[in-house]
Amino acid sequence: MTVAKRLHVRLSPSAEGQVRSGHPWVYEKSIREQNRPGTEGEVAVVFDHNNRFLAAGLYDPHSPIRLRVLHRGKPQSIDLSFLATRLRDSVSRRNSILEPGTNGARLLHGESDGIPGLVIDRYDTTLVIKVYSSIWKPWLPGLVDVMISILPKPERIVLRLSRNLQELWKNDRPYHEAQMLWGSEPAQPILFKESNILFESDVLRGQKTGFFLDQRENRRRVEKLAVGRRVLNAFSFSGGFSLYAARGGAPEVTDLDISSHALQSAQRNFEHNARDTAIKASRHEMIQADTFEWLAQTQRQFDLIILDPPSMAKRETERSRAIEAYRHLAALGLRRLRPNGILVASSCSAHVSANEFFDSVRQAAIQDKRRMQELETTEHPADHPVTYKEAAYLKCIYLESIP
């Protein structure tokens, strides 16, 4: 039996410099030389121009990102023990987040936690592993064993796939979207706690892995701002901001979303928290409509408006249009804001930088011709760290109207 030689790769000078500086991706066009074709998930060793070890990563023949870097510096074996150490370190960094009142958090955030193309979210005793690159197909059985050994007694492990992998693996067993890698399929959405508020997560069909865990800190900020304010939560999804606002003392919260499914989930989340006297006392209204159209037509006014739309720029070519859309949305929101009201505007578009987004909202405020005080800007929470430019997507700005 002939054993294939280790896959060796050499890069262009610019790509070599990027890897040396810590960037986790090597594009197909940056590979100057390799000793043979690579296979899915194979360990590839990168040598520099002096034939010295530079890095090691996993090879993806199906993606323009041909190599995802796992290690750089001195040579080291890439195996399940290596991955277990990375995962254990990542989980330990979340200890302060997973406090008694919170059992939902991101445990592994891909490249920024040293395991590229892979996300692991926890919802109570359910774990969801989302895969963004085919490099992990041959590693999945071992990764499940690692997760069971490291993470606290998972009841189930659910596999979610990025859209490109759903298509790529459509007729390629053994893996598919919403597959149970461990345990039995849940009969209903999973309930978990965040800051002692109960939420449901549709881990089989919901967006991302079932919930937007990345907005936790902004939800907590909204709770502190909400006392005595009538709140509009636009693009409300399952009502996360609304529940925090209600608990914070908002007498009225309005969820606005085009999806009836999202609004039904929001209604159930309010029902899950009916024992909380503050949440129960807050009047909860739901409106199914396009946010842009509804804001343009309504004459209603609010004291606190949250604008948290889905990504408006899926690719770089949409960036300019997205920036203008963010400005227009902020302008619509400001027209519905009472004096002394607070606008909370957020973006999850990686192709729009934080400065570009903040400036678009500030421009809308200037054009509104009201005095506005900028309270703060925020970006990624601790369980969604950013270690390279392309990973930065989340940003939020808080503006208060001054009479």
N, C-alpha and C positions, 0 to 999 in steps of 0.2 A: 504493500500500500504506500503510495507516494503522499507525503505530507507537504502541503503547500507552504512556501516560504512566507514569513511574516510580511504583511503588506507595508511597503515603505513608500513615503510620499515626500516630495520636495516642492517648495512653493516659490512663487514670484517674490522678489525682494520686498515689495510693499506688504504682501500678505504675511510674509515671515515677520516683519516688524509688528504687524497688528497682533499676531498670535503671541509674540514675545511680550507685548504690552498688556495682554490679558483678554483680548477679544475671543469669544468662544466659538466663532464660526469660521469655516474655510469654504469659500465658494468654488464651484467647479472650474470657473475661469481662472482661478488663482493657482490651480495645481499645475506646476511646470513639468513634473515628472512623477510617475509611479511605476513600480516594478511589475505590476500585473493588475488585472481588473479586480475590484473589490466586491465583496458580497455584503448583503444587508446585515448591519449590526456588527460587522467584523472590526476588531481592533486594528487601527492603522497607526504606524509610528511616523512622526514627522521629523525629518532631519533638516538642519540648516545648511547654508551654503558652504560651510566648512565640514560638512558631514558629521556634525555633532547632534546628539539627541536634543530636540527642541520641545516636542509635545507628543501626547498620545490622545487619540479620540476614536469615535465610532463612525464607521463609514456608511453613507446613505446613497446608494446608486440611483435612487428615484427623485432626489431633490437637488435644486441648484445649490443648496447648502450641503456640500458633498461630505463634509467632515465636521462633527461636533466635538469640540475639545473637552476632554475630561481632566487632563493633567498636563502640567508643563514643569520644566525644571530638570531634576534628576530622573533617570528612568525608574519606573515603578510598574508593577504588575496591575493590569486592569482586570479585575475579577469581581465576583459577588462580595467577597470580603471588603474590597475597596469601596464598592457601592454601599454596603452596609454601614461602613464608617461615615461616609458622606451623609447618609440618611439619618443616622443617629445624631450627628452634629447638628443637622438642620432642625430636627425635632427638639433638641435641647434648647435651641435659640428661641423656641416658641413657649417656653415654660411660663413666662410672665403673662402671656396672652391667654393661655388656657387656665384661667383662674376658676374658682368654684361656680361662678355665674355664667361662664362662657365655655361651651364645649364644641364650638365650631370655629375652625381656623384653617389656614393654609399651612400644611406641614412641610411641603417641599415646593419651591418656586423655580423649577427648571434651572436654566443656566446660572442664575444669580445665587443658587445654593449648590452649584457644582455638579448637578446632574441634568445636562441639557435636554430639552425636548420632552420633559416629563413634569407633571404637576400632581401633587397629592393633597386632597382636601379632606378634612375630617368633619363629619356631622354626627356628633355623639359617638355611637359605636359603629357607624358606617363610614368606610373609607372609599373615596372616589379617586381613581388614578386616571388622569387624562394624558393621552399620548399624542404628541405633535410630530413625531418622526418615526419612520419605519425602522430606525436603528434598534428600537427596543423589542421588536418582535421575537428574536431568539432569546432575549433576556427575560421575558415576562414571567415564565414559570419560576425562575429563581428569585425574581424581584418580589413575587407574591410571598414566597417563603421568608424572605428578608423582612417584609412588612409585618407578617404575622409574628415573627420573633422579636421585633423591635417595638412595635406600636401596641398600645394597651388593649388587648382582647377585642379585636375587631369582630363584629357580628357578621359583617359581609364586606367584600371588596368589589366595587363596581368598576368596569372598564368603560371609559368614554374616549372617543376618538375625534380628532380634528376632522374637518370636512374633507380635506384632501386624503386622509387615511381611510375615511369611510368609503370613498370611491375606490382607492387603491386596493383595499382589502375586501371589497364587496364580494368577490367570488374566490377569495383566498382564505381557506380555513387555516387555523381554528378560531380566529378572533373576529368579533363583530361589535358594533356599537351597543352599549347598554348590557353587555354580557356580565354575568356573575362569575368573577374569578375565584370567589370564596363565599360560602354561605348561600342563603336562599334569597330569591328576589322579593323585595318588599311589596306588600299588598297595597300600600298607600305611601304618600310622601313622608319622608323622614322628619321627625320633630327634633330640633336642637335648640340650645339656649345661646343667646348672645346678650351679655349684660343683663341677665335674668329676664329677658324677653324671649318668648317662645316663637320660633319661626319654623315653617315647613320648607323642606328642600326636595324638589322633584329630581332625584339623583339619576333617574333613567332617561327623562326627556327634557329636563329644564335647561335653560341657558347656562353656559359655562359648565360647572359641575352641579348645578341645581340652585345656586344662590350667588349673590354678589357680595362675597366676603370682604372684598377690598374696600368697601365704603364704611366699614365698622366705625372708624374713628370720626369720620364726618357725621355719621348718624349720632354719635355721642355729642358732638358739638351742637348739632341742631337741637337736641334735647335741652341743652342749657340755654338756648336762645328762644325757645318756644313759649315760655310762660306768658299767658294772657294774649297770645297772638293767634289770629286766624291764618291757617296754613294751607298753601297749595303745593302739592307734591306732583309735579309734572313729569311724565315718563315714569310713573310711580312703580311699575312692575308689581311686586308682591307687598308693597306698602311699608317697606323698611323704615324710611325716613318718617312716615306718618305715625307709626307706632311709637317711635322715640319722641316725636313732637307731642303726641297725646300724653305720654307719661310725663313729659316735661311741663305740662300745664296748659297746652293749647286747648281752648274751648271748642275748636272746630278744625277738622282736618279734611281736606278734599284730595282724593286720589284721582289723577287724570292720566288715562292711558288708552291707546287705541285697541288694546287686546282685552277681550272679555275674559280670556283665560287668566291673564295677569290680575285683573280686578277681582275675579273669584278667589284667587289665591290670597289677595290682600284681605278680603272679607273673612276668609277662614283664619288668617293670622290674627285679626282682631278678636275673633271668637275664641281662639286658643288662649288669649290673654284677658278674657272677660273677668277674671278674678282680681285683676289689678284695678283698684278703684279709680285711679287717674285716667287710665286708658278707657275704662267703661264710661266715665263721665264726659269724655270728649265725643262730640258729634262727628260721626264718620260718614262722609259723602263720597260716592264714586261716580265718575263721569267717563263714559267711553267715547273718545273723540280723538282726532288728530290734534296734537298739542299746538302746532303752528296755527292751524285754522281756528281752533277754539280761542286761543289767546288773542287773535286778531279780531274776533267777532264779539267776545264777551265784554261787558261793562263792569263786571265784578272786580272788587278790590280786595287785596289780601295784605296781611302784615308780615308774612314770611313766605317767600316763594323759593322752592327748590327746583332747579332745572338740571336734570341728570339724564340726558339723552343717550341712546346707543351710539356707537362709533359713527362719526360722519365721514371718516376718511379711511376706507379699507385698504387703499393703496396710495402711493405717493402722488399719482396724477390727480387725485381728488383733494389734495391738501388745500389749494387756494379756495376752492368752492366751499370746503368745510369751514375754513376760517370765516368766510362771509356768512355762512349759515349760523355759526355760533354768535356772531355779532347781531344778526337779525333776531335770533331767538332771545338773546339778552335784552334787546330793545323792546320786544314784545312783552317780556316779563316785567320790565321796569314800568311800562305803561299801566300795569295792573297792581303796582306796588303803592301802598299808602305811605304818607309821610311818616318818618321814623321806621319804615319797613326795612326788612333785610332780604337781599337777594343772594341766594347760594347757587352758583353756577359751576357745573362740573363737566369734564371732558374725559373720555376714555380712548381717544384717538391717538395712537402712537405716532402717526405721521404728522400730527400737529404738536409742535413743541409747547412746553409750559408757557414760555414768554409770548409765543404767538397767540395762544388761547387767552391768557390774561389780558393781553393788549386788546384783543377783539372785544372783550367784555368791558374794559375800561373805555374804549372808544364809544361803545353804546351808551355808557353812562354820561360821557361828555356830550354826546348828541342829544341826550334826554334833557339837558340844560337844568338838571337839579344838582344841588350839592350832595356829593356822595363821599362817605368815609370808607376807606378800605380797611376792613377789620383784620383780615389775614388771608394768606394763601396756603394751601396744603398740597402735598403730593402723596407718595406711596406710604402705606402703613408698614409696620415692622415685619409682618409676615409675608409681605410682597416686596422684598428688597430689590434694588436696581444696581447692577454692577457694570452695565454697558449701555450705550446710548439707545439701542433699539428696544430695550426693555422698559424704557420710561413711557408710560401711557397715561397714568392717572394724574389729574390736577383739579383743584377746586379753589374758587375765589369767593370771599364773603364781602359784600358791600352793603352799607347802611345808608338809607336816605336821611338827609338832614334838612329839616324844614327851614 
